[in-house]
Amino acid sequence: MPLNGGLLKTLQKRDEYVNPPLDKNSMEDVKFSTYRFLDSDKMTLADCDLLPKLHIVKVVVRQKILQL
């Protein structure tokens, strides 16, 4: 599996975790989480684990674009 395929799969898993389907009995119109971070409005260990990885992705993508 190419590197970008693995990255895409990992990001899709993260989206599935963060944006689960809402309960059918829910009366709210909210479709997505309104949290600022992964688990809440406060930064948690999960955020601290993910942020450096996302920064690496951002730097690599920027570098690849500059090389094109």
Buried (B, 14 or more C-beta within 10 A) or exposed (E): EEEEEEBEEEEEEBEEEBEEEEEEEEEEEEEEBEEEBBBEEEEEEBBEEBEEEEEEBEEEEEEEEEEE
